């Protein structure tokens, strides 16, 4: 950080001058999220002293047990953006359905938010966060069907998260860069602490709930085994870091490099992470910082609101036999490491499938990661490990 402190409001004002009308009212909305974060920081810090810890006695629409701070955090966020007049509707993890709050011509945006990510940590003083995304509406004025707008063409234009830990950090992107600000309690301002964040090409950490390991697809288990195999040349094994707060685990990967995954399992066959207020916002940030996020299919997790709100994020290594198959996994990682892991899975699956006297069928697709994959497979050590006579490419 430079000797001259740059506040969130100043940074946003500078950005508005650079891009002009393209910024729209996003700077105002980011500032409002900062305001809500200051209130939540105060309440989270003193929750144990004012009776705000513990259960609220209800379940949210996602089926999670609501904590008192869940309910309060949702009220703070909804109230903050209701007052702006710039948001037509809010989708929140803590509300049963989308809430329309303004139909004025100025209400050009839709807000999707998880007000208190990782709220199970509140009673043990663990890290928690707020995850948010703003969609620009395709129409203005009358908003009788904001949910339909969200499904049919609203554009994700800004996203970020707030991490409440030893310090409060607000991270946001409007698509072209990622900045992180730390709350200075003495002056009551968010101050720029990490300018133009870039996700490292490699890291040494992975985040996953290994308590669900035995319920994962065998290929996902193979990937988890791969990242902890000793291999000094590739920097493995990775060290496990899993806090139970998505924003906290993602923040580590964003700054230090690594991978976050939450695969589908027997309890959550479609995956557990919600698209609109967990996957898409964080994917938007990671990709803006030069990292990678994938649904595993042709859809990008940042641009396909047609998927259900509880949709999983998937990484699709290849198609054909389930030797490689669909790996239900949320990946925030460099393309090089994704290709390296895919090559290892490819070689193992090809060997197992051909040894079982079955053809190993692989559908080729475009993009940089498949190119990296087949470049690796054509070289040692994979070239001799893959039984190419039994592999059928199409």
C-alpha positions in Angstrom: 0.0 0.0 0.0 1.3 3.5 -0.8 1.9 6.2 1.8 -1.0 8.1 0.4 -4.2 6.3 1.4 -6.8 5.9 -1.3 -10.4 5.4 0.0 -13.1 3.3 -1.7 -15.0 6.4 -2.6 -12.0 8.0 -4.2 -11.1 4.9 -6.2 -14.6 4.6 -7.5 -14.6 8.3 -8.5 -11.4 7.8 -10.4 -12.8 4.8 -12.2 -16.0 6.7 -13.1 -13.9 9.5 -14.7 -11.9 7.0 -16.7 -14.9 5.0 -18.1 -17.6 7.7 -18.1 -21.2 6.7 -18.6 -20.2 3.0 -18.9 -19.9 2.8 -15.1 -23.6 3.8 -14.7 -24.6 3.8 -11.1 -22.3 0.9 -10.1 -19.9 3.1 -8.1 -22.9 4.2 -5.9 -24.0 0.6 -5.4 -20.5 -0.5 -4.4 -20.3 2.3 -1.9 -23.7 1.3 -0.5 -22.4 -2.2 -0.1 -19.4 -0.7 1.8 -21.8 1.1 4.1 -23.7 -2.1 4.8 -20.4 -3.9 5.5 -19.5 -1.3 8.1 -22.7 -1.9 10.0 -22.3 -5.6 9.8 -18.7 -5.4 11.0 -19.8 -3.5 14.1 -22.7 -6.0 14.8 -20.6 -9.1 14.2 -17.9 -7.8 16.5 -20.3 -7.3 19.4 -22.8 -10.0 18.6 -21.8 -12.1 21.7 -22.4 -9.1 23.9 -25.8 -8.1 22.7 -27.5 -11.4 22.2 -27.2 -11.8 18.4 -25.5 -15.2 18.5 -27.4 -18.5 18.2 -30.2 -19.8 16.1 -33.2 -17.8 14.9 -35.4 -20.9 14.9 -36.1 -21.0 11.1 -34.6 -22.4 7.9 -33.7 -20.3 4.9 -34.9 -21.3 1.4 -31.7 -23.3 0.8 -32.5 -25.5 3.8 -29.8 -24.1 6.1 -30.7 -23.4 9.7 -30.9 -19.6 10.1 -28.8 -17.9 12.7 -29.8 -14.6 14.3 -27.1 -12.8 12.4 -28.4 -14.3 9.1 -31.7 -12.6 9.7 -30.1 -9.3 10.9 -27.6 -9.2 8.0 -30.3 -9.7 5.5 -32.3 -6.8 7.0 -29.3 -4.5 6.8 -28.5 -5.2 3.2 -32.2 -5.0 2.0 -32.7 -1.7 3.9 -29.5 -0.2 2.5 -30.4 -0.9 -1.1 -34.0 -0.1 -0.8 -33.1 3.5 0.1 -30.9 4.0 -3.0 -33.8 3.7 -5.5 -31.3 2.1 -8.0 -32.2 -1.5 -7.4 -35.4 -3.0 -8.8 -35.3 -6.3 -6.9 -33.2 -8.4 -4.5 -32.5 -12.1 -4.5 -31.2 -13.2 -1.1 -30.3 -16.6 0.4 -32.4 -15.5 3.4 -35.6 -14.8 1.5 -38.1 -17.2 0.2 -38.5 -15.4 -3.1 -37.2 -12.4 -5.1 -38.3 -9.1 -3.5 -39.2 -6.2 -5.7 -38.3 -2.9 -4.1 -38.5 -0.2 -6.8 -39.9 0.1 -10.3 -38.7 3.6 -11.1 -36.7 4.3 -14.3 -33.6 4.8 -12.1 -33.9 1.2 -10.8 -31.6 -0.3 -13.5 -30.1 -3.1 -11.4 -30.9 -6.4 -9.7 -29.0 -7.5 -6.6 -28.2 -11.1 -5.7 -26.7 -11.6 -2.3 -25.7 -14.0 0.4 -25.8 -11.6 3.3 -23.8 -13.8 5.8 -21.8 -16.5 4.1 -20.4 -19.1 6.5 -22.8 -18.1 9.3 -22.3 -21.5 11.0 -18.9 -19.9 12.1 -20.5 -17.0 14.0 -20.9 -18.9 17.4 -17.2 -19.9 17.3 -15.7 -16.5 16.2 -14.8 -17.9 12.8 -14.5 -16.0 9.5 -17.8 -15.0 7.7 -18.5 -12.9 4.7 -21.0 -11.2 2.4 -21.1 -12.2 -1.3 -22.9 -10.0 -3.8 -23.5 -9.5 -7.5 -25.3 -6.8 -9.5 -27.1 -7.5 -12.8 -28.1 -4.7 -15.2 -31.7 -5.1 -16.3 -32.5 -5.4 -19.9 -35.5 -3.0 -19.5 -36.3 0.0 -17.3 -39.4 1.1 -15.5 -42.1 -1.5 -15.0 -40.7 -4.5 -13.2 -43.7 -6.9 -13.0 -41.4 -9.9 -13.7 -37.9 -9.2 -12.4 -37.3 -12.9 -12.0 -38.0 -13.4 -15.7 -35.6 -10.6 -16.5 -32.9 -12.3 -14.4 -33.4 -15.5 -16.3 -33.7 -14.1 -19.8 -31.0 -11.5 -20.3 -29.9 -9.4 -17.3 -26.2 -8.9 -17.5 -23.8 -9.5 -14.6 -21.8 -6.2 -14.4 -20.2 -6.2 -11.0 -19.6 -8.5 -8.1 -17.6 -9.0 -5.0 -17.5 -10.0 -1.4 -16.8 -8.7 2.0 -14.7 -10.8 4.4 -15.1 -10.3 8.2 -12.0 -11.7 9.9 -9.1 -10.2 11.8 -9.9 -7.2 9.5 -12.8 -6.4 7.3 -11.9 -6.6 3.6 -14.1 -5.6 0.7 -13.2 -7.0 -2.7 -15.0 -6.0 -5.9 -14.8 -6.0 -9.7 -16.7 -4.3 -12.4 -15.2 -6.7 -14.9 -11.9 -5.1 -15.8 -9.9 -5.3 -12.6 -10.1 -6.5 -9.0 -9.4 -4.2 -6.1 -9.4 -5.0 -2.3 -10.0 -2.5 0.5 -9.4 -2.9 4.2 -11.6 -1.1 6.7 -9.7 1.4 8.8 -11.8 1.6 12.0 -10.1 4.8 13.2 -11.3 6.8 10.2 -14.3 4.7 9.3 -13.3 4.2 5.7 -12.3 1.4 3.4 -8.8 2.0 2.3 -7.2 0.4 -0.8 -4.9 -2.3 0.4 -4.6 -4.6 -2.7 -4.7 -2.8 -6.0 -5.4 -4.6 -9.3 -5.2 -8.1 -7.7 -3.9 -10.9 -9.9 -4.6 -14.5 -9.1 -1.2 -16.4 -9.0 -0.7 -19.0 -11.8 0.1 -21.6 -9.1 -0.6 -22.0 -5.5 0.0 -24.4 -2.7 -3.4 -24.7 -1.1 -6.7 -26.4 -1.8 -10.0 -26.0 -0.1 -12.6 -28.8 0.1 -14.9 -30.4 2.7 -13.1 -33.7 2.9 -15.7 -34.9 5.4 -17.8 -35.6 2.3 -15.0 -37.3 0.4 -16.6 -40.8 0.3 -19.8 -39.5 -1.2 -17.9 -37.9 -4.2 -17.7 -39.3 -7.7 -14.6 -41.6 -8.0 -13.0 -39.1 -10.4 -13.4 -36.3 -7.9 -11.8 -38.4 -5.3 -9.0 -39.1 -7.7 -8.4 -35.4 -8.1 -8.4 -34.9 -4.4 -5.8 -37.6 -4.1 -3.8 -36.0 -6.9 -3.4 -32.7 -5.2 -1.9 -34.3 -2.0 0.5 -36.6 -3.8 4.1 -35.6 -3.2 5.6 -34.2 -6.5 8.1 -31.5 -5.9 8.3 -30.6 -9.6 4.6 -29.4 -9.6 4.6 -28.1 -6.0 2.5 -30.9 -4.6 1.3 -31.8 -2.1 -1.1 -29.0 -1.6 -2.0 -28.0 2.0 -5.6 -28.2 3.0 -7.3 -25.0 4.2 -11.1 -25.1 4.7 -12.9 -22.7 6.9 -16.6 -23.3 6.1 -16.9 -19.8 4.7 -16.7 -19.8 0.9 -15.6 -16.1 0.7 -12.7 -16.8 3.1 -11.5 -19.8 1.3 -11.8 -18.1 -2.1 -9.9 -15.1 -0.8 -6.9 -17.2 0.1 -6.9 -18.7 -3.4 -7.3 -15.3 -5.0 -4.3 -13.8 -3.2 -2.0 -16.8 -2.8 -3.1 -19.2 -5.6 -4.8 -22.5 -5.2 -8.1 -24.3 -5.8 -11.5 -24.3 -4.2 -13.9 -27.2 -4.9 -17.3 -28.2 -3.6 -18.3 -31.3 -5.6 -21.7 -32.9 -5.8 -22.2 -35.8 -3.5 -24.9 -38.2 -2.4 -26.5 -35.6 -0.1 -26.3 -32.9 -2.8 -26.5 -34.7 -6.2 -26.9 -31.3 -8.0 -24.2 -29.6 -6.0 -24.6 -27.4 -3.0 -23.4 -23.9 -4.1 -26.0 -21.5 -5.4 -25.3 -19.9 -8.8 -26.6 -16.4 -8.4 -25.2 -15.4 -5.0 -22.3 -17.7 -4.5 -20.8 -19.2 -7.7 -21.4 -16.5 -10.3 -20.2 -13.5 -8.1 -17.0 -15.2 -7.1 -16.3 -16.6 -10.5 -16.7 -13.1 -11.9 -14.1 -11.8 -9.5 -11.6 -14.7 -10.0 -11.8 -14.4 -13.8 -11.3 -10.6 -13.7 -8.2 -11.3 -11.7 -6.8 -13.7 -14.3 -7.9 -17.0 -12.6 -10.3 -19.6 -13.9 -13.8 -20.7 -12.9 -15.9 -23.3 -14.7 -19.3 -25.0 -14.6 -17.8 -27.9 -16.5 -20.2 -27.5 -19.4 -20.6 -25.1 -22.3 -22.2 -22.5 -20.1 -20.0 -20.0 -18.2 -20.9 -19.8 -14.5 -20.8 -16.0 -14.8 -23.3 -15.6 -17.6 -26.0 -18.2 -17.5 -28.8 -17.3 -15.1 -31.0 -19.9 -16.8 -29.4 -22.5 -14.5 -31.4 -23.0 -11.3 -30.3 -21.0 -8.3 -29.0 -24.1 -6.6 -27.1 -25.3 -9.6 -23.7 -26.8 -9.0 -20.5 -25.7 -10.7 -18.9 -28.4 -12.8 -15.6 -29.1 -14.4 -16.0 -31.3 -17.5 -12.7 -33.0 -18.3 -14.0 -34.9 -21.3 -17.0 -37.0 -22.4 -17.5 -40.7 -23.1 -16.8 -43.3 -20.5 -16.9 -42.2 -16.9 -13.1 -43.0 -16.7 -12.6 -39.3 -17.0 -16.3 -38.3 -17.1 -17.9 -35.4 -15.4 -16.1 -34.1 -12.4 -18.6 -32.2 -10.4 -16.3 -29.6 -9.0 -15.9 -25.8 -8.6 -12.5 -24.9 -9.9 -10.8 -21.6 -9.2 -7.4 -22.2 -10.7 -4.9 -21.5 -13.4 -5.4 -23.2 -16.8 -2.0 -24.8 -16.5 -2.8 -26.6 -13.3 -6.3 -27.6 -14.6 -4.6 -29.2 -17.7 -2.0 -30.9 -15.5 -4.7 -32.5 -13.2 -6.8 -33.4 -16.2 -3.8 -35.2 -17.8 -3.3 -37.3 -14.7 -6.9 -38.2 -14.6 -7.0 -38.9 -18.3 -4.0 -41.3 -18.1 -5.4 -43.2 -15.1 -8.9 -43.5 -16.6 -7.6 -44.6 -20.0 -5.5 -47.3 -18.4 -8.4 -48.6 -16.3 -10.9 -48.5 -19.1 -8.7 -50.2 -21.7 -7.7 -52.9 -19.1 -11.4 -53.6 -18.7 -11.6 -54.3 -22.4 -13.7 -51.3 -23.1 -13.1 -48.4 -25.6 -12.1 -45.1 -24.1 -14.0 -42.5 -26.1 -12.9 -38.8 -25.9 -14.8 -35.9 -27.5 -12.4 -33.1 -28.4 -13.4 -29.4 -27.8 -11.8 -26.1 -28.4 -10.3 -23.7 -25.9 -6.9 -23.2 -24.2 -7.2 -25.9 -21.5 -7.9 -28.8 -23.9 -4.9 -27.7 -26.0 -2.7 -27.7 -22.9 -4.0 -31.1 -21.9 -3.2 -32.8 -25.2 0.2 -31.1 -25.3 1.0 -32.7 -21.9 -0.4 -36.1 -23.1 1.9 -36.0 -26.1 5.0 -35.7 -23.8 6.6 -37.7 -21.1 5.5 -39.2 -18.8 2.0 -39.4 -20.1 2.8 -40.4 -23.7 3.9 -43.9 -22.6 1.3 -44.2 -19.8 -1.7 -43.8 -22.1 -2.7 -47.0 -24.0 -3.4 -45.0 -27.2 -4.5 -48.1 -29.2 -7.6 -48.2 -27.1 -8.3 -44.5 -27.1 -10.8 -43.2 -29.7 -10.8 -39.4 -30.4 -13.7 -37.8 -32.1 
